[in-house]
Amino acid sequence: MSRYFSSQVSQLTPYTPGEQPKDQQYVKLNANESPYPPSPGVAAALNAREAAGLRLYGDAAARELKEALARQYKVEPENVFVANGSDEALNFAFLSYATDGRGVAFADFTYSFYPVFCDLYHIPAQIVPLREDFTLVPEDYYGLNKTIVITNPNAPTGLAISRDQVEGIVKANPDSVVIIDEAYVDFGGESSVALTKQYPNLLVVQTYSKSRSMAGARLGYAIGDAALIRDLETIKFSTNPFNVNSLTMKAGIAALAEQAYYDENCKKIMETREYTARELEKLGFTVLPSKTNFLFAKKEGVDGKALCQGLKERGVLIRHFDKDRIRDYNRITIGTPEQMDIFLEKLRELL
Ligand SMILES: *Cc1c(COP(=O)(O)O)cnc(C)c1O
């Protein structure tokens, strides 16, 4: 770091994304990306006319995209916030709701960006341990009187809680905001979007990065009470009014018009997930029941880190987290059936 770096932020440990190595062609099962391309309408939307339009600023109000998302999720445009990836929506939500001194509560094993935001904004974090089997105890979050953030379905475990369980948590914390990060909800989870109509303290965050095959486009959104959305807009207009670029907005609208394509992809991924889980079990792995586009698995007597490294040497990338209690596990993104067969073949070789 330079000697000019402010002491307010110089101690930050930044988030580490899944690696994107370019030294060879890998079977890439380490970043929960989709193995399928965006729908045809997305490519068509990114045309020469749109490219020429780049000379102008986009619509800071993101009116068309918000209307399209509102139709999709049966809410009003005033209930939708759009962001440069859901990481940005989460960033703004932490800044908006967790910087009043009361702090934020989240699980010991969940999205590893949350502690980074806590660091960034000097927010006290209350870590709520998952059970031994990695399930979440909703009652642990009752009456905490601070911001709560829950990834549902969770990462890296893949486990989900029900909408009723979310509702219990939201009801039991009327004086604080509950953020539900639904990055993986389209792979079998139960969305809490409908609850946002009833509860002014519930914010649901989703993304185009996983189920809509658009991680590179950077598009996420939050759905909630209009007052919550206005808060996020205040932060956006105080940092980067044109946070979502015009091409991405067009792509996002086009994707919503082809929902059946994405539903079909999610169905394929869920089928491939169940196939892969059964094959892993045949090899002696313990596999957590997943509602996401990845599996979290371990095998007794096999070192998790060594397994991840061994697969990398054989051209397959998966994700290992070097943390107590989950060190034996690896997170394996679900690719195409062909990719999973290569993964399984390399894995058998290695074992
Ligand atoms: C991938 C992921 C995100 C971030 O998604 P972007 O929209 O690409 O920023 C947010 N939360 C969780 C839990 C994720 O896994």
The ligand as a Gaussian input file, in Angstrom:
#p B3LYP/6-31G(d) Opt

LIG

0 1
 C      -22.730000     -14.371000      -6.540000
 C      -23.327000     -13.795000      -5.308000
 C      -23.632000     -12.452000      -5.194000
 C      -23.101000     -11.412000      -6.131000
 O      -23.581000     -11.374000      -7.295000
 P      -23.322000     -10.185000      -8.319000
 O      -24.688000      -9.834000      -8.691000
 O      -22.518000     -10.805000      -9.398000
 O      -22.616000      -9.058000      -7.634000
 C      -24.305000     -11.993000      -4.079000
 N      -24.618000     -12.826000      -3.086000
 C      -24.307000     -14.115000      -3.125000
 C      -24.659000     -14.985000      -1.996000
 C      -23.647000     -14.632000      -4.230000
 O      -23.287000     -15.912000      -4.255000

